[in-house]
Amino acid sequence: MSTSETSRFVRLRVDLVLEIEDGAAITGAALQRIADDVDMPADERAHAVSAVNEDEAEALAYLVDPFDLVGDVPGVELVQASWSSEPVDYDPDSPDWDLDVDDDASDDAFGGPDGSRG
């Protein structure tokens, strides 16, 4: 397939597992980000503050922004993004957490189901 026949859109999937070492710092930083967002409506702000105070994973979601990840990448424009965070039971020795295993081989980062590039 030539470049002109392929889609110009690419789905980049990133999975991160973070260990929260200082929940108060994350919560405080998220609350500050919410307070600094002058475009956030009051009702949304109240909901955000409540969610951040109740859940460190929710606080983290307010601090991690996909736009920050690709904003300086030349030649691309982020057209859509979604992200979420949730507490998980993490065991680095469990095969369930093996990052080398692809959940769906047809979505392989290199193209085809066998990882080939074309």
SULNORLIN-V228500 format. One record per backbone hydrogen bond with DSSP energy under -1.0 kcal/mol. CO is the residue of the C=O (numbers start at 1). NH is the residue of the N-H. Records with the same first field share a line. If there is no record, write none. Layout:
CO->NH  NH
This chain:
2->5
22->26
23->27
24->28
25->29
26->30
27->31
28->32
29->33
30->34
31->35
32->36
36->38
37->40
41->45
42->46
43->47
44->48
45->49
46->50
47->51
48->52
49->53
50->54
51->55
55->59
56->60
57->61
58->62
60->64
65->68
66->70
67->71
70->73
73->76
91->94
94->97
95->98
98->101
104->107
105->108
108->111
112->115
116->112
